[in-house]
């Protein structure tokens, strides 16, 4: 049975391979300093960034990172589900859905008015799940890197 809980500082060793797996999936890499700062932020109560772990047989098999930000369209904050990744052995067992629903619960409790996220157009497997738990907004993301 899969359980969901917030990260603790002791989860670093189990979190990092999943984080690296997520980056690899998206053909990305980050400097060690970014990973270090991300982990610090996820465990700092003063930060608007949070993380949850999916636990199966006492092991972390899934992670989700989310953060809150203001909006000009609502009084409550928006919750951006930034990263979601499950280990191969957890796929098809409900871990991803449980992590998303846990973010919904946390965001609702924290007064957010919506949860949203992005996925790559080629991530068809994830989209099969996302179509069941959310609706497409129809918006297209544009980006310009600075520096």
DRENDO-1510 file (C-alpha; in Angstrom, 1 decimal, always signed):
<recs>
REC; n; res; u; v; w
REC; 1; UNK; +0.0; +0.0; +0.0 .
REC; 2; UNK; +1.3; +3.4; -1.0 .
REC; 3; UNK; +1.4; +6.2; +1.6 .
REC; 4; UNK; +2.0; +9.9; +1.0 .
REC; 5; UNK; +3.9; +12.1; +3.5 .
REC; 6; UNK; +5.9; +15.3; +3.5 .
REC; 7; UNK; +9.7; +15.1; +3.0 .
REC; 8; UNK; +11.9; +15.1; +6.0 .
REC; 9; UNK; +15.6; +16.2; +6.0 .
REC; 10; UNK; +16.5; +12.5; +6.4 .
REC; 11; UNK; +15.0; +11.7; +2.9 .
REC; 12; UNK; +17.8; +13.3; +0.9 .
REC; 13; UNK; +19.5; +10.1; +0.0 .
REC; 14; UNK; +16.2; +8.5; -1.2 .
REC; 15; UNK; +15.0; +11.7; -2.9 .
REC; 16; UNK; +18.0; +12.5; -5.0 .
REC; 17; UNK; +17.9; +9.4; -7.3 .
REC; 18; UNK; +14.3; +10.2; -8.1 .
REC; 19; UNK; +15.1; +13.8; -8.7 .
REC; 20; UNK; +17.9; +12.8; -11.0 .
REC; 21; UNK; +15.5; +10.3; -12.7 .
REC; 22; UNK; +13.1; +13.2; -13.4 .
REC; 23; UNK; +15.8; +15.3; -14.8 .
REC; 24; UNK; +17.1; +12.4; -17.0 .
REC; 25; UNK; +13.5; +11.8; -18.2 .
REC; 26; UNK; +13.4; +15.4; -19.5 .
REC; 27; UNK; +17.0; +15.1; -20.9 .
REC; 28; UNK; +18.2; +17.7; -18.4 .
REC; 29; UNK; +20.9; +18.2; -15.9 .
REC; 30; UNK; +21.5; +20.8; -13.3 .
REC; 31; UNK; +24.6; +21.9; -11.4 .
REC; 32; UNK; +25.0; +20.3; -7.9 .
REC; 33; UNK; +24.5; +23.7; -6.3 .
REC; 34; UNK; +20.9; +23.9; -7.8 .
REC; 35; UNK; +20.0; +20.4; -6.5 .
REC; 36; UNK; +21.4; +21.4; -3.1 .
REC; 37; UNK; +19.4; +24.6; -3.0 .
REC; 38; UNK; +16.3; +22.8; -4.2 .
REC; 39; UNK; +16.6; +20.3; -1.3 .
REC; 40; UNK; +17.2; +23.1; +1.2 .
REC; 41; UNK; +14.1; +25.0; -0.1 .
REC; 42; UNK; +11.9; +21.9; +0.1 .
REC; 43; UNK; +12.8; +21.6; +3.8 .
REC; 44; UNK; +12.6; +25.2; +4.8 .
REC; 45; UNK; +9.2; +26.1; +6.3 .
REC; 46; UNK; +9.8; +29.8; +5.3 .
REC; 47; UNK; +9.9; +28.9; +1.6 .
REC; 48; UNK; +6.7; +28.6; -0.5 .
REC; 49; UNK; +8.2; +25.4; -2.0 .
REC; 50; UNK; +7.1; +22.0; -0.7 .
REC; 51; UNK; +7.6; +18.3; -1.4 .
REC; 52; UNK; +5.8; +15.1; -0.8 .
REC; 53; UNK; +7.0; +11.5; -1.0 .
REC; 54; UNK; +5.2; +8.3; -2.0 .
REC; 55; UNK; +6.2; +5.5; +0.2 .
REC; 56; UNK; +5.9; +1.8; -0.7 .
REC; 57; UNK; +7.4; -0.9; +1.5 .
REC; 58; UNK; +9.2; +1.7; +3.6 .
REC; 59; UNK; +10.9; +3.2; +0.5 .
REC; 60; UNK; +10.4; +6.4; -1.4 .
REC; 61; UNK; +9.1; +5.5; -4.8 .
REC; 62; UNK; +7.6; +8.8; -5.9 .
REC; 63; UNK; +8.1; +12.6; -5.4 .
REC; 64; UNK; +6.2; +15.7; -6.1 .
REC; 65; UNK; +7.3; +19.3; -5.7 .
REC; 66; UNK; +4.9; +22.2; -5.5 .
REC; 67; UNK; +4.9; +25.9; -4.7 .
REC; 68; UNK; +2.5; +28.7; -4.1 .
REC; 69; UNK; +2.4; +32.1; -5.9 .
REC; 70; UNK; +0.1; +35.1; -6.0 .
REC; 71; UNK; -2.2; +35.8; -8.9 .
REC; 72; UNK; -3.8; +38.9; -10.3 .
REC; 73; UNK; -7.0; +36.8; -10.9 .
REC; 74; UNK; -7.8; +35.6; -7.4 .
REC; 75; UNK; -7.4; +36.5; -3.8 .
REC; 76; UNK; -6.0; +33.0; -2.9 .
REC; 77; UNK; -2.7; +31.8; -4.2 .
REC; 78; UNK; -2.2; +29.4; -7.1 .
REC; 79; UNK; -0.4; +26.2; -6.5 .
REC; 80; UNK; +2.1; +25.2; -9.2 .
REC; 81; UNK; +2.8; +21.4; -9.2 .
REC; 82; UNK; +6.3; +21.7; -10.6 .
REC; 83; UNK; +7.8; +18.2; -10.6 .
REC; 84; UNK; +6.2; +14.8; -10.4 .
REC; 85; UNK; +8.2; +11.5; -10.8 .
REC; 86; UNK; +7.7; +7.9; -9.8 .
REC; 87; UNK; +10.1; +5.0; -9.8 .
REC; 88; UNK; +9.5; +2.3; -12.4 .
REC; 89; UNK; +8.2; -0.1; -9.8 .
REC; 90; UNK; +5.6; +2.4; -8.6 .
REC; 91; UNK; +4.1; +3.1; -12.1 .
REC; 92; UNK; +0.6; +1.9; -12.7 .
REC; 93; UNK; +0.1; +1.4; -8.9 .
REC; 94; UNK; -1.5; +4.8; -8.3 .
REC; 95; UNK; +1.5; +6.6; -6.8 .
REC; 96; UNK; +1.3; +9.5; -9.3 .
REC; 97; UNK; -2.4; +10.0; -8.8 .
REC; 98; UNK; -2.0; +9.8; -5.0 .
REC; 99; UNK; +0.7; +12.5; -5.1 .
REC; 100; UNK; -1.4; +14.8; -7.3 .
REC; 101; UNK; -4.4; +14.3; -5.0 .
REC; 102; UNK; -2.2; +15.0; -1.9 .
REC; 103; UNK; -1.1; +18.3; -3.5 .
REC; 104; UNK; -4.8; +19.1; -4.1 .
REC; 105; UNK; -5.5; +18.5; -0.4 .
REC; 106; UNK; -2.6; +20.6; +0.8 .
REC; 107; UNK; -3.4; +23.4; -1.6 .
REC; 108; UNK; -7.1; +23.4; -0.6 .
REC; 109; UNK; -6.0; +23.5; +3.1 .
REC; 110; UNK; -3.6; +26.4; +2.4 .
REC; 111; UNK; -6.3; +28.5; +0.7 .
REC; 112; UNK; -5.1; +28.1; -2.9 .
REC; 113; UNK; -7.7; +28.6; -5.6 .
REC; 114; UNK; -6.2; +26.2; -8.1 .
REC; 115; UNK; -3.5; +23.7; -8.8 .
REC; 116; UNK; -1.9; +23.6; -12.2 .
REC; 117; UNK; +1.1; +22.1; -14.0 .
REC; 118; UNK; +2.8; +21.6; -17.3 .
REC; 119; UNK; +4.0; +18.5; -19.1 .
REC; 120; UNK; +5.8; +18.0; -22.3 .
REC; 121; UNK; +3.7; +17.2; -25.3 .
REC; 122; UNK; +5.6; +13.9; -25.8 .
REC; 123; UNK; +4.8; +12.7; -22.2 .
REC; 124; UNK; +1.8; +10.7; -23.4 .
REC; 125; UNK; +1.9; +8.2; -20.5 .
REC; 126; UNK; +1.6; +11.0; -17.9 .
REC; 127; UNK; -1.1; +12.7; -20.0 .
REC; 128; UNK; -3.3; +9.6; -19.7 .
REC; 129; UNK; -3.3; +10.2; -15.9 .
REC; 130; UNK; -3.6; +13.9; -16.1 .
REC; 131; UNK; -6.7; +13.7; -18.3 .
REC; 132; UNK; -8.4; +11.8; -15.4 .
REC; 133; UNK; -7.5; +14.2; -12.6 .
REC; 134; UNK; -7.6; +17.7; -14.2 .
REC; 135; UNK; -8.7; +19.5; -17.3 .
REC; 136; UNK; -6.5; +21.1; -20.0 .
REC; 137; UNK; -6.4; +24.9; -19.9 .
REC; 138; UNK; -5.8; +25.4; -23.6 .
REC; 139; UNK; -2.9; +27.7; -22.9 .
REC; 140; UNK; +0.5; +27.3; -24.6 .
REC; 141; UNK; +3.7; +28.2; -22.7 .
REC; 142; UNK; +6.2; +30.5; -24.2 .
REC; 143; UNK; +9.6; +31.0; -22.6 .
REC; 144; UNK; +12.6; +33.3; -22.9 .
REC; 145; UNK; +15.7; +32.3; -21.0 .
REC; 146; UNK; +17.6; +35.1; -19.3 .
REC; 147; UNK; +21.4; +34.9; -19.1 .
</recs>
